[in-house]
Amino acid sequence: DAGVTQSPTHLIKTRGQHVTLRCSPISGHKSVSWYQQVLGQGPQFIFQYYEKEERGRGNFPDRFSARQFPNYSSELNVNALLLGDSALYLCASSLDQRNQPQHFGDGTRLSIL
Amino acid sequence: QQQVKQSPQSLIVQKGGIPIINCAYENTAFDYFPWYQQFPGKGPALLIAIRPDVSEKKEGRFTISFNKSAKQFSLHIMDSQPGDSATYFCAASRNAGNNRKLIWGLGTSLAVNP
């Protein structure tokens, strides 16, 4: 069975641009969570979605938004990119919004120039 | 404020050694404690997890020890191999009613020398 898949794997943007990252969860998983991992640190929680609704939000500015589609895939959008947004963006899926464990994809490496 | 404190930051052991990574938490509402392994360029992979009603859990060469009263838990890797060289993260989560989010430690970079 396929694991969590994320696209693209790498992305280079300039300050002020916007970006859309995509995630497909494990088949049968209905919850998707997004995390930001800055080099040398642990992941930081951004969002959790379940049944197309936002169920949790971390301490990130409104430039960050996300949505979940009827097939449970998800998009993370970041507007007005800053240099500090350079990070590995990880998507995790789980059966539902309260279930563990969460299984992670390999992430999208976003570099801001 | 770091809700999950992980130590050491880095660790070097010889093949066959038993590296031990420690984590401490503050929030007594946490009820799920996973350990993840991450290789460069890859996402975190779940190794083993424990709930606070259990003091120890083993899966293969990996063991979690959990001390609820001290609010500490640790990962032991038996008979470590060079292929275990990676960054290890502890994490914790609680049922927030409508969601669960993982709170992570800062990671431990493990090197196992041949």
Chai-1 contact restraints between the chains, C-beta under 6 A:
chainA,res_idxA,chainB,res_idxB,connection_type,confidence,min_distance_angstrom,max_distance_angstrom,comment,restraint_id
A,Q41,B,L106,contact,1.0,0.0,6.0,A-B,restraint_1
A,G42,B,F89,contact,1.0,0.0,6.0,A-B,restraint_2
A,G42,B,W104,contact,1.0,0.0,6.0,A-B,restraint_3
A,G42,B,G105,contact,1.0,0.0,6.0,A-B,restraint_4
A,G42,B,L106,contact,1.0,0.0,6.0,A-B,restraint_5
A,G42,B,G107,contact,1.0,0.0,6.0,A-B,restraint_6
A,P43,B,W104,contact,1.0,0.0,6.0,A-B,restraint_7
A,F45,B,K101,contact,1.0,0.0,6.0,A-B,restraint_8
A,Q48,B,N99,contact,1.0,0.0,6.0,A-B,restraint_9
A,R55,B,N98,contact,1.0,0.0,6.0,A-B,restraint_10
A,R55,B,N99,contact,1.0,0.0,6.0,A-B,restraint_11
A,G56,B,N99,contact,1.0,0.0,6.0,A-B,restraint_12
A,G56,B,K101,contact,1.0,0.0,6.0,A-B,restraint_13
A,L90,B,G43,contact,1.0,0.0,6.0,A-B,restraint_14
A,Q97,B,N99,contact,1.0,0.0,6.0,A-B,restraint_15
A,R98,B,N95,contact,1.0,0.0,6.0,A-B,restraint_16
A,R98,B,R100,contact,1.0,0.0,6.0,A-B,restraint_17
A,Q100,B,Y32,contact,1.0,0.0,6.0,A-B,restraint_18
A,P101,B,L46,contact,1.0,0.0,6.0,A-B,restraint_19
A,P101,B,A49,contact,1.0,0.0,6.0,A-B,restraint_20
A,F104,B,G43,contact,1.0,0.0,6.0,A-B,restraint_21
A,F104,B,P44,contact,1.0,0.0,6.0,A-B,restraint_22
A,G105,B,G43,contact,1.0,0.0,6.0,A-B,restraint_23
A,D106,B,K42,contact,1.0,0.0,6.0,A-B,restraint_24
A,D106,B,G43,contact,1.0,0.0,6.0,A-B,restraint_25
A,G107,B,G43,contact,1.0,0.0,6.0,A-B,restraint_26
